Amino acid sequence: MPVQNLERAISKANAGQLITNYLELVEQVGNPVANFKGLRLIQALKREAVEAGPYPKVTLFEAANRIMSDLVILYGVRWLLDNNVFPFGTYTVQYGIDDKNAFDIQATSDGKKLIGEAFNVAPSFFQTKKTSVLKKLRQRDVSADYKIIMFNHDAVERSYKPKPKNNEFFVFVQVLTDDSYMVPNERLHPTAQKGGGGWAGGR
């Protein structure tokens, strides 16, 4: 099943199953370059479709990039829901490079609005990507009650201390675990409970 068929509205009721389904898709991706080396290996990585998994029509290199970012979204949104961080019961997301929505993550409820961008990068690319995302979220014509940047926690050193502006939040996602956290880590939703998923501790 290609990722286009995966549910984009994530709630507490389906978040866990969506992650299970997605990981099953990822397990379909084999090693199409096992017997290659040198230029042939490079060509296969950059030019030949994997023909399996959530992105069968793209190369292994591109599929890996998209899959890692999708996992940040899936685990990150589940953490937001499990910890009642924001006053939303459902988040609408886009996977891969799907441009149907203006932002990777969106939610609305009772007149409140959230928008967000998500990514998974190596530490060497974090600052560049963060700068690009903040520029997008801070455009004058972009308004929301909550603006989030969601990314893989190991993209930065443990000493990293972001300086978000008002209504901006950095969500550090630990893929394959429930131990994500957010900066600032103040409670935003009255039903949020300290404890589970690393909500109370931050860094």
Backbone bond lengths (Angstrom), bond angles and torsions (degrees), N, CA, C in turn:
res aa  C-N    CA-C-N  psi(-1)  N-CA   C-N-CA  omega(-1)  CA-C   N-CA-C  phi
1 M - - - 1.466 - - 1.524 109.83 -
2 P 1.319 118.21 119.75 1.462 119.76 177.42 1.521 110.98 -70.45
3 V 1.316 116.26 159.67 1.456 120.74 -175.28 1.525 112.51 -62.35
4 Q 1.323 118.04 -22.14 1.462 120.90 179.54 1.525 112.12 -58.75
5 N 1.324 116.31 -23.76 1.468 120.15 -178.47 1.523 113.08 -93.23
6 L 1.312 117.78 2.04 1.458 121.15 -178.55 1.525 110.15 -83.65
7 E 1.311 116.42 138.25 1.462 122.68 -179.45 1.522 111.06 -57.21
8 R 1.338 116.88 134.15 1.461 121.32 -179.24 1.522 113.54 -100.41
9 A 1.304 117.68 -14.03 1.465 121.92 176.99 1.527 107.90 -94.11
10 I 1.323 116.56 112.23 1.465 121.31 -175.48 1.528 110.04 -106.19
11 S 1.328 115.96 127.94 1.463 122.82 177.65 1.524 108.36 -133.08
12 K 1.327 116.18 175.36 1.466 119.31 176.61 1.523 111.15 -60.29
13 A 1.319 115.70 -31.69 1.460 119.85 -175.61 1.530 112.80 -68.98
14 N 1.328 117.49 -30.61 1.464 117.96 -174.64 1.523 114.83 -120.75
15 A 1.333 118.47 -3.24 1.466 120.74 -174.88 1.529 112.50 -58.36
16 G 1.317 116.40 -46.97 1.460 119.83 -178.19 1.514 112.38 -63.17
17 Q 1.331 116.91 -42.94 1.459 120.51 -179.75 1.520 111.56 -67.97
18 L 1.329 116.62 -35.72 1.464 119.89 177.24 1.527 110.89 -61.65
19 I 1.320 116.00 -42.01 1.469 119.84 178.52 1.522 110.00 -64.59
20 T 1.329 117.06 -43.79 1.461 120.48 178.14 1.526 111.05 -59.33
21 N 1.326 116.09 -46.80 1.464 120.25 -179.58 1.530 111.23 -62.55
22 Y 1.320 115.54 -40.11 1.460 118.90 -177.91 1.527 110.80 -67.62
23 L 1.319 116.70 -43.05 1.460 119.59 179.46 1.526 111.46 -63.76
24 E 1.326 116.91 -33.07 1.461 120.26 175.88 1.529 110.73 -65.14
25 L 1.325 116.71 -37.51 1.461 120.73 176.16 1.527 110.66 -64.25
26 V 1.325 115.57 -43.45 1.463 120.11 -179.01 1.525 110.90 -62.04
27 E 1.337 116.83 -35.70 1.461 120.38 -179.45 1.525 112.63 -64.96
28 Q 1.321 117.19 -16.11 1.457 120.71 177.99 1.528 112.50 -74.90
29 V 1.322 115.98 -18.77 1.461 120.08 -177.84 1.521 109.41 -75.69
30 G 1.314 116.21 117.60 1.460 120.57 -179.81 1.518 111.08 -96.03
31 N 1.314 116.04 -158.90 1.457 121.76 -179.89 1.534 109.10 -113.71
32 P 1.336 117.20 88.33 1.458 120.12 -176.45 1.529 113.60 -74.80
33 V 1.315 117.15 -2.56 1.468 119.74 -176.58 1.528 111.44 -117.18
34 A 1.315 116.94 17.08 1.467 120.93 -173.45 1.529 113.56 -56.55
35 N 1.320 117.44 -35.44 1.466 120.02 -175.91 1.529 113.62 -104.12
36 F 1.336 115.61 12.15 1.459 119.14 -178.62 1.524 111.40 -101.41
37 K 1.309 115.75 157.08 1.461 121.33 172.14 1.511 109.13 -153.24
38 G 1.309 115.61 168.48 1.449 120.85 177.81 1.518 113.18 60.65
39 L 1.324 116.33 -142.15 1.460 121.55 -177.36 1.523 111.85 -61.43
40 R 1.323 117.29 -35.82 1.472 119.51 178.87 1.516 110.78 -62.33
41 L 1.305 117.57 -38.76 1.457 121.99 176.90 1.521 110.74 -63.28
42 I 1.324 116.55 -47.21 1.465 120.92 -179.26 1.519 110.90 -61.73
43 Q 1.315 117.07 -42.66 1.460 120.85 179.26 1.522 111.38 -61.75
44 A 1.322 116.38 -42.64 1.463 119.96 -179.82 1.528 111.23 -65.12
45 L 1.316 116.82 -42.23 1.464 120.99 -180.00 1.526 112.05 -62.36
46 K 1.326 115.29 -37.68 1.459 120.42 -172.40 1.528 114.89 -98.89
47 R 1.342 117.95 -14.04 1.454 118.43 -171.30 1.530 115.45 -128.09
48 E 1.331 118.89 -24.92 1.460 120.47 -172.61 1.530 112.32 -100.20
49 A 1.323 116.58 133.29 1.462 122.19 -178.45 1.529 111.10 -68.21
50 V 1.326 116.37 146.12 1.468 120.76 -179.21 1.525 112.30 -75.09
51 E 1.354 116.38 -26.21 1.459 122.81 177.55 1.521 113.74 59.57
52 A 1.316 116.60 30.23 1.466 121.11 177.53 1.528 108.85 -163.95
53 G 1.324 115.44 165.36 1.456 119.94 175.89 1.511 113.96 78.15
54 P 1.324 117.58 -165.33 1.469 121.22 -175.70 1.522 114.15 -69.49
55 Y 1.337 117.33 -20.83 1.464 121.25 -179.35 1.532 110.13 -130.87
56 P 1.319 117.46 70.40 1.471 120.49 -173.68 1.519 114.63 -68.35
57 K 1.323 117.99 -19.09 1.464 120.32 -174.05 1.533 113.92 -96.72
58 V 1.328 116.99 4.71 1.467 119.29 179.96 1.524 109.62 -115.14
59 T 1.318 116.59 170.09 1.460 121.32 -179.32 1.518 111.21 -73.04
60 L 1.313 116.24 164.32 1.464 121.07 177.52 1.520 110.69 -58.85
61 F 1.316 116.71 -40.71 1.466 121.63 179.04 1.522 111.03 -59.70
62 E 1.340 116.64 -48.79 1.458 120.95 -178.75 1.521 111.36 -70.60
63 A 1.326 117.00 -38.91 1.465 120.13 179.08 1.521 110.57 -60.46
64 A 1.325 116.87 -42.50 1.464 120.58 179.80 1.526 110.89 -60.69
65 N 1.318 117.39 -43.06 1.465 120.77 179.28 1.523 111.56 -61.38
66 R 1.322 115.38 -46.33 1.466 119.38 -178.23 1.524 111.72 -67.68
67 I 1.313 116.32 -42.71 1.461 120.49 -178.89 1.519 111.30 -61.75
68 M 1.313 117.20 -44.87 1.467 119.85 -178.83 1.524 111.81 -63.86
69 S 1.340 117.17 -37.07 1.464 119.93 177.10 1.527 111.12 -70.11
70 D 1.335 116.87 -39.41 1.466 120.29 177.30 1.522 111.24 -60.02
71 L 1.332 116.87 -40.35 1.462 120.14 -179.62 1.524 111.72 -66.21
72 V 1.313 117.16 -34.11 1.463 120.27 174.50 1.528 109.61 -61.29
73 I 1.324 116.69 -44.20 1.458 120.56 179.34 1.529 110.91 -63.75
74 L 1.314 117.12 -49.83 1.462 120.52 -176.05 1.525 112.53 -61.95
75 Y 1.329 116.54 -49.05 1.460 119.56 -179.70 1.530 111.66 -71.63
76 G 1.320 116.53 -35.57 1.461 120.09 -179.74 1.513 112.37 -67.42
77 V 1.325 116.64 -45.19 1.465 119.93 179.62 1.526 110.43 -67.43
78 R 1.337 117.35 -39.16 1.462 118.15 176.49 1.520 111.10 -59.76
79 W 1.335 116.89 -40.05 1.459 119.80 178.65 1.533 111.08 -63.42
80 L 1.330 117.54 -42.44 1.466 120.84 177.30 1.518 110.63 -58.69
81 L 1.322 116.66 -43.32 1.463 121.33 -179.21 1.521 112.12 -69.03
82 D 1.324 116.81 -46.44 1.467 120.54 -177.88 1.522 112.25 -62.19
83 N 1.329 116.57 -29.92 1.458 120.28 -177.65 1.526 113.58 -103.58
84 N 1.347 116.72 7.87 1.475 120.91 178.09 1.519 111.75 48.77
85 V 1.323 116.29 43.73 1.461 120.36 -174.41 1.520 111.98 -66.33
86 F 1.318 116.54 -45.10 1.464 121.75 179.66 1.527 109.31 -117.19
87 P 1.317 118.02 160.99 1.471 120.75 -176.39 1.526 113.57 -81.06
88 F 1.341 116.59 52.59 1.462 120.82 -179.87 1.525 110.22 -132.30
89 G 1.322 115.50 137.51 1.455 119.72 178.49 1.506 113.42 -95.16
90 T 1.327 116.40 -13.96 1.462 121.28 -179.00 1.522 109.45 -143.23
91 Y 1.316 115.69 138.80 1.464 122.47 174.97 1.528 108.55 -119.60
92 T 1.308 116.31 135.62 1.457 121.35 175.87 1.523 108.41 -99.82
93 V 1.319 116.34 128.51 1.462 119.96 -174.70 1.524 110.56 -125.62
94 Q 1.314 114.51 163.41 1.456 119.29 170.82 1.523 108.14 -123.93
95 Y 1.313 114.70 139.15 1.455 121.27 -178.19 1.524 110.52 -98.78
96 G 1.313 114.98 156.57 1.454 119.46 175.21 1.508 113.04 55.74
97 I 1.326 116.01 -127.99 1.464 120.19 179.05 1.522 110.32 -113.79
98 D 1.318 116.11 30.03 1.457 122.07 177.02 1.522 108.72 -64.41
99 D 1.332 117.40 122.57 1.463 121.03 -176.07 1.531 112.59 -105.45
100 K 1.328 116.79 25.14 1.464 118.56 179.83 1.526 111.80 -67.24
101 N 1.321 116.97 -30.10 1.460 121.62 179.11 1.519 109.86 -112.06
102 A 1.316 115.78 154.32 1.460 120.05 -179.60 1.520 111.45 -69.76
103 F 1.338 117.12 -27.10 1.455 121.66 -177.59 1.527 110.45 -131.98
104 D 1.325 116.37 158.91 1.464 121.55 -178.36 1.522 112.28 -65.47
105 I 1.336 115.79 -35.02 1.465 121.31 -176.59 1.525 108.87 -133.58
106 Q 1.326 116.06 132.44 1.458 120.36 178.17 1.523 109.92 -142.82
107 A 1.331 115.57 149.98 1.461 120.71 176.04 1.521 108.99 -155.63
108 T 1.316 116.54 145.65 1.460 121.87 176.30 1.520 109.15 -141.87
109 S 1.331 115.71 143.93 1.462 120.95 177.27 1.522 109.62 -170.72
110 D 1.320 116.46 132.48 1.468 122.44 175.79 1.530 112.15 50.04
111 G 1.312 116.30 42.57 1.455 120.36 176.81 1.512 114.84 81.47
112 K 1.328 117.62 -2.36 1.457 121.66 178.47 1.525 109.64 -97.58
113 K 1.329 115.67 150.60 1.463 120.34 -177.48 1.524 110.87 -138.06
114 L 1.324 115.27 139.51 1.467 122.35 175.53 1.519 109.03 -125.71
115 I 1.325 115.27 139.21 1.461 120.79 171.94 1.522 107.65 -132.40
116 G 1.319 116.11 153.46 1.458 117.95 -179.53 1.511 112.50 -161.90
117 E 1.314 114.82 159.99 1.453 123.28 175.56 1.522 107.91 -122.90
118 A 1.326 116.30 146.12 1.464 121.18 -178.40 1.518 110.07 -132.46
119 F 1.334 115.30 147.33 1.457 119.20 178.03 1.522 110.52 -159.98
120 N 1.322 114.76 161.70 1.457 122.36 176.00 1.517 106.86 -131.00
121 V 1.315 117.33 114.25 1.466 120.80 -174.93 1.519 111.33 -135.91
122 A 1.317 114.79 162.00 1.453 121.23 171.46 1.526 108.41 -74.04
123 P 1.326 118.20 153.98 1.472 120.50 -179.99 1.523 113.74 -52.05
124 S 1.317 117.52 -34.44 1.469 120.52 -177.12 1.524 112.83 -67.37
125 F 1.333 117.23 -20.14 1.461 120.62 -178.88 1.524 113.10 -105.94
126 F 1.322 117.58 -1.14 1.459 119.70 -173.25 1.521 112.97 -60.87
127 Q 1.318 117.68 -50.91 1.467 120.13 -176.12 1.522 111.45 -60.16
128 T 1.324 116.69 -41.70 1.470 119.78 179.77 1.521 110.86 -62.94
129 K 1.339 116.01 -45.98 1.459 119.67 -179.57 1.520 111.41 -67.53
130 K 1.307 117.34 -41.58 1.460 120.74 179.73 1.525 110.65 -60.63
131 T 1.322 116.53 -44.18 1.464 121.00 179.78 1.526 111.05 -60.82
132 S 1.326 116.61 -42.54 1.460 121.34 179.23 1.523 111.90 -63.80
133 V 1.330 116.20 -43.49 1.460 121.20 -178.97 1.523 111.09 -67.09
134 L 1.323 116.96 -44.11 1.463 119.81 179.31 1.529 111.36 -62.27
135 K 1.314 115.97 -38.43 1.464 120.21 177.95 1.526 110.39 -59.98
136 K 1.328 115.92 -41.68 1.464 120.70 178.97 1.523 111.57 -65.89
137 L 1.328 116.80 -45.43 1.460 120.85 -177.98 1.527 113.01 -70.45
138 R 1.323 116.55 -24.73 1.461 120.56 -175.48 1.524 114.29 -97.49
139 Q 1.294 116.84 10.55 1.463 119.25 177.36 1.527 109.78 -61.16
140 R 1.303 116.11 145.94 1.464 120.69 -175.17 1.523 113.27 -59.11
141 D 1.321 116.87 -33.40 1.460 119.60 -177.36 1.526 113.02 -89.38
142 V 1.331 116.88 8.01 1.464 121.47 178.90 1.531 109.11 -104.39
143 S 1.314 116.29 113.01 1.464 120.34 -179.54 1.520 110.29 -123.50
144 A 1.327 115.68 141.26 1.458 121.81 177.82 1.516 108.34 -166.55
145 D 1.321 116.05 153.75 1.466 120.50 177.57 1.516 111.07 -73.36
146 Y 1.329 116.42 -30.34 1.463 121.85 179.49 1.523 108.97 -136.15
147 K 1.323 115.76 133.83 1.463 121.66 176.30 1.528 107.64 -125.78
148 I 1.326 116.40 123.12 1.457 118.94 -175.85 1.532 111.76 -120.66
149 I 1.319 113.52 146.63 1.457 121.99 171.07 1.523 105.91 -116.28
150 M 1.307 116.97 119.61 1.453 121.88 -175.17 1.530 108.91 -116.74
151 F 1.338 117.04 128.05 1.459 119.69 -175.62 1.523 111.09 -154.25
152 N 1.336 116.38 167.30 1.462 121.52 179.04 1.527 110.32 -67.55
153 H 1.315 116.91 131.82 1.461 121.51 -173.03 1.525 112.89 -62.52
154 D 1.347 117.18 -27.95 1.457 119.54 -176.77 1.531 113.04 -85.75
155 A 1.325 116.75 11.72 1.469 120.19 174.90 1.532 111.18 -78.35
156 V 1.337 116.46 -11.92 1.460 120.73 -177.55 1.532 110.24 -133.56
157 E 1.312 115.75 160.81 1.465 121.18 175.29 1.521 109.47 -70.62
158 R 1.307 116.53 155.92 1.465 120.37 179.22 1.528 112.29 -62.77
159 S 1.311 117.09 -21.27 1.456 120.79 179.92 1.533 113.03 -83.09
160 Y 1.323 116.77 -5.03 1.463 120.69 -176.25 1.522 111.24 -64.53
161 K 1.331 115.87 128.89 1.462 121.75 179.61 1.524 108.66 -127.89
162 P 1.316 117.48 99.29 1.466 120.29 -179.96 1.516 111.83 -67.50
163 K 1.312 115.63 159.87 1.459 121.50 179.32 1.524 109.43 -125.00
164 P 1.316 116.05 72.44 1.472 119.05 -178.60 1.520 112.08 -68.58
165 K 1.318 115.54 149.80 1.453 120.73 174.53 1.525 109.21 -80.34
166 N 1.320 115.82 179.87 1.457 120.92 -179.38 1.527 110.63 -57.06
167 N 1.328 115.99 132.70 1.458 124.22 179.27 1.529 113.74 69.41
168 E 1.324 117.79 15.10 1.458 121.67 174.15 1.528 109.48 -106.82
169 F 1.339 115.72 142.76 1.453 120.50 -176.94 1.527 109.95 -140.75
170 F 1.324 115.30 134.73 1.457 122.25 177.43 1.532 108.32 -100.45
171 V 1.314 117.21 119.87 1.464 121.81 -179.66 1.525 108.82 -106.33
172 F 1.327 116.27 114.23 1.457 123.81 179.86 1.529 108.01 -91.27
173 V 1.306 117.69 111.46 1.457 121.69 -172.89 1.528 111.23 -103.10
174 Q 1.326 115.40 126.41 1.462 121.15 173.87 1.528 107.22 -101.64
175 V 1.319 115.26 97.54 1.457 121.25 -178.13 1.530 110.97 -59.79
176 L 1.321 115.47 143.08 1.471 124.95 -179.20 1.520 113.17 74.21
177 T 1.330 118.11 8.51 1.466 121.59 176.66 1.528 109.59 -136.08
178 D 1.321 115.96 176.92 1.468 121.72 174.21 1.520 110.67 -107.22
179 D 1.324 117.27 16.04 1.458 121.46 -172.07 1.526 113.59 -101.21
180 S 1.314 116.55 47.24 1.456 120.36 175.27 1.527 108.91 -84.86
181 Y 1.307 116.81 170.15 1.466 120.54 178.16 1.516 109.53 -157.71
182 M 1.327 116.58 172.69 1.453 121.10 -172.96 1.526 111.48 -138.17
183 V 1.313 116.05 148.42 1.462 123.28 174.57 1.521 108.13 -126.92
184 P 1.351 118.69 126.49 1.467 125.80 -6.61 1.523 110.77 -68.12
185 N 1.334 116.62 157.59 1.462 120.22 -174.06 1.518 112.91 -106.71
186 E 1.333 116.85 27.47 1.458 120.58 175.98 1.519 110.44 -70.26
187 R 1.319 116.21 154.20 1.455 119.93 176.71 1.527 109.02 -73.64
188 L 1.325 116.20 135.05 1.456 120.55 178.86 1.519 111.94 -112.15
189 H 1.307 116.21 -23.37 1.459 121.69 -176.93 1.520 108.04 -115.86
190 P 1.320 118.27 128.48 1.473 120.53 -176.04 1.515 114.86 -57.48
191 T 1.345 119.28 -22.21 1.463 119.98 -179.49 1.519 112.30 -91.81
192 A 1.332 117.23 -0.51 1.464 119.48 -179.78 1.519 110.03 -64.58
193 Q 1.322 116.34 137.44 1.450 121.21 -179.47 1.518 110.05 -112.73
194 K 1.295 117.55 137.28 1.453 119.84 173.92 1.511 109.54 -67.86
195 G 1.317 115.19 151.80 1.456 119.35 177.95 1.496 111.61 116.18
196 G 1.353 116.86 -106.64 1.455 123.91 -168.77 1.509 116.39 -38.02
197 G 1.327 115.12 138.69 1.447 121.05 173.58 1.502 114.76 71.82
198 G 1.323 117.86 14.71 1.456 118.73 177.39 1.514 112.97 79.35
199 W 1.339 118.06 14.83 1.459 121.05 -174.24 1.514 112.47 -63.49
200 A 1.317 117.90 -42.77 1.462 120.03 -172.57 1.520 113.17 -74.23
201 G 1.318 116.73 -31.95 1.451 118.25 -167.34 1.493 117.03 -82.28
202 G 1.323 119.02 -40.24 1.449 119.72 -172.34 1.496 109.84 59.16
203 R 1.323 116.13 -143.34 1.465 119.67 178.68 1.511 110.37 -108.42
